[in-house]
Amino acid sequence: MEMKSSSSSPVLTDPSPINKRLGIHTGLPSFSSGKYINIPRKKIGKLDDVRSNGWLDAMKSSSPPRKKFIKGFSTAAEDPDFAYCSWMLKYPSALSSFEHITHSARNKKIAVFLDYDGTLSPIVDDPDQALMSEEMRSAVRNVAKYFPTAIISGRSRDKVYELVGLRELYYAGSHGMDIMGPTIQTVPTDHHLNSCVESTTDQQGKEVNLFQPAREFISMIDEVFRTLVENTKDIKGSKVENHKFCTSVHYRNVDEKVLEVRPEIEWDKGKAVEFLLESLDLSDVENVLPIYIGDDRTDEDAFKVLRQGKRGYGILVSSVAKESSAFYSLRDPTEVMRFLNSLVVWKRLLEGGGSGGKMNRRTI
Ligand SMILES: O=P(O)(O)OC[C@H]1O[C@H](O[C@H]2O[C@H](CO)[C@@H](O)[C@H](O)[C@H]2O)[C@H](O)[C@@H](O)[C@@H]1O
């Protein structure tokens, strides 16, 4: 496999058998109980030109945009502040809409889903330096005391666990292709899906289930990773990460983006949210309000699941105007932390019974 640079974007070309092996896969596994989710393999998929199947677009959106704001939200004078304010009419701040959100959560259980990069940690040039602040860690820890909380990241599950460092959460790595969750009551009878689920123990020795729908791709992704390391070793500023079920090539210090190679299966962060809601027995729309906070295009799959199913709220973390399926917005990880802290204060007030969970502007 070669990595070439075309006008402004790199293109992965592949005259080798990897092309075939990362492509079409037959067999549509499903949980026969009907309670769980199908994972069909996508029908298309070539490495010849990643631009033709949207991969490059998806990966580009994982990085901060070059333009400060998008068409439709800018003014003739292209004033970013004005553009952002107009955009916020469509995606109001989750902080100023806090009462509305908690009103919708009355008599419901809130479930919290959090992306990592750009949501809990600020975007920085070196992915190894994307660290969470202690204040943020404490905010997430407190949220998890009151609400079932999961981290859903594009990074490997081990890496994101290492970065977050909180045992009390559920973790989904590789964009949801590697989920560690509670043991599932209904055992899938489909042998293909069954092979994706494995009982194991977590760091505390508790029995858990590992769900890895792209397990068959591990050795291939490792091969792609090693090929990319070799082919980019002379490109100054480039960095390759192995997330086990996908691999990222960072070229933001060469150009400014990151490109990711992952298996062509219909599994994404939206499917991971559905899976976790099922596994945690939180799929009852009438009684559960899931909130998903994330900052990039891969999080849009989760926003869509919540919006389309009228299940809950997606909150987009962005300091620039961009089209989204989220309901609300937060400007940056600092605002995410304020929102998480507000949820905790609200819940404590509610449990204390005092003000019926009512909060004033100063509390938020
Ligand atoms: O799903 P996420 O938790 O948001 O992970 C997505 C990608 O995050 C990382 O890259 C992003 O953050 C880096 C550190 O701030 C930044 O340098 C890069 O430009 C961003 O794209 C991670 O390194 C990627 O592998 C993940 O896919």
The ligand as a Gaussian input file, in Angstrom:
#p B3LYP/6-31G(d) Opt

LIG

0 1
 O      -13.679000      10.093000      19.363000
 P      -12.653000      10.963000      19.996000
 O      -12.413000      10.646000      21.434000
 O      -12.938000      12.436000      19.780000
 O      -11.278000      10.622000      19.228000
 C      -11.138000      11.013000      17.867000
 C       -9.680000      11.214000      17.507000
 O       -9.094000      11.880000      18.615000
 C       -7.693000      12.120000      18.538000
 O       -7.432000      13.084000      17.542000
 C       -7.994000      14.361000      17.803000
 O       -7.382000      14.904000      18.998000
 C       -5.954000      15.092000      18.908000
 C       -5.484000      15.571000      20.281000
 O       -6.155000      16.728000      20.697000
 C       -5.642000      16.075000      17.772000
 O       -4.232000      16.226000      17.642000
 C       -6.231000      15.568000      16.444000
 O       -6.091000      16.565000      15.446000
 C       -7.735000      15.287000      16.629000
 O       -8.248000      14.692000      15.442000
 C       -6.944000      10.854000      18.269000
 O       -5.576000      11.119000      18.168000
 C       -7.485000      10.188000      17.014000
 O       -6.789000       9.002000      16.778000
 C       -8.958000       9.907000      17.252000
 O       -9.522000       9.288000      16.110000

